[in-house]
Amino acid sequence: MIAQKKKFYNVMFNVGKIKYLVNFHNGVSKHSDGSAFYDVRAFKNKKNLNAFNKSLESKGYVYK
């Protein structure tokens, strides 16, 4: 049986001057020490945040 790569994302609010911050991991990227590498995307409004979250979910990401 082949192990599936798990894709996760989470949302943080009001981090410094950033209103919405999305961290997402594609299940493959890793740091040199072997820990997961999360990509980051920042948003100013909820409309763009929700659109990005829907696009992540359509690609197989799961909210964590």
C-alpha positions as CSV (number, residue, x, y, z in Angstrom):
1,M,0.0,0.0,0.0
2,I,1.4,3.4,-1.0
3,A,1.2,6.1,1.7
4,Q,-0.7,9.2,0.7
5,K,0.9,12.6,1.2
6,K,-1.3,14.7,3.6
7,K,-2.0,18.3,2.6
8,F,-2.9,20.6,5.4
9,Y,-3.7,24.3,5.9
10,N,-4.6,26.6,8.7
11,V,-5.6,30.2,9.1
12,M,-4.3,32.7,11.6
13,F,-5.9,36.1,12.3
14,N,-4.3,39.5,13.2
15,V,-0.6,38.4,13.1
16,G,1.3,41.7,13.4
17,K,0.0,44.0,10.6
18,I,-1.4,41.1,8.6
19,K,-5.2,40.6,8.9
20,Y,-5.4,37.0,7.6
21,L,-2.5,34.5,7.2
22,V,-2.8,31.1,5.6
23,N,-0.1,28.4,6.3
24,F,-0.3,25.4,3.9
25,H,1.8,22.3,3.5
26,N,1.8,20.2,0.4
27,G,2.9,17.0,2.1
28,V,6.3,16.9,0.3
29,S,8.3,20.0,1.2
30,K,10.6,19.6,4.1
31,H,13.3,21.6,5.9
32,S,16.9,20.3,6.1
33,D,16.1,18.8,9.6
34,G,13.2,16.9,8.2
35,S,10.3,19.0,9.6
36,A,7.4,20.1,7.4
37,F,7.9,23.3,5.4
38,Y,4.7,25.4,5.3
39,D,4.1,28.0,2.6
40,V,2.5,31.2,3.6
41,R,-0.1,33.5,2.0
42,A,-1.3,36.8,3.5
43,F,-4.7,38.5,2.8
44,K,-6.2,41.9,3.5
45,N,-9.9,40.9,3.0
46,K,-12.1,38.0,3.7
47,K,-13.3,37.6,0.2
48,N,-9.9,36.8,-1.2
49,L,-9.2,34.6,1.9
50,N,-12.3,32.5,1.3
51,A,-11.5,32.1,-2.4
52,F,-8.0,30.9,-1.7
53,N,-9.3,28.5,1.0
54,K,-11.8,27.0,-1.5
55,S,-9.0,26.6,-4.1
56,L,-6.8,24.8,-1.6
57,E,-9.7,22.5,-0.6
58,S,-10.3,21.7,-4.3
59,K,-6.7,20.7,-4.6
60,G,-7.1,18.2,-1.7
61,Y,-5.9,20.3,1.3
62,V,-7.6,19.7,4.7
63,Y,-8.2,22.3,7.3
64,K,-6.2,21.5,10.4
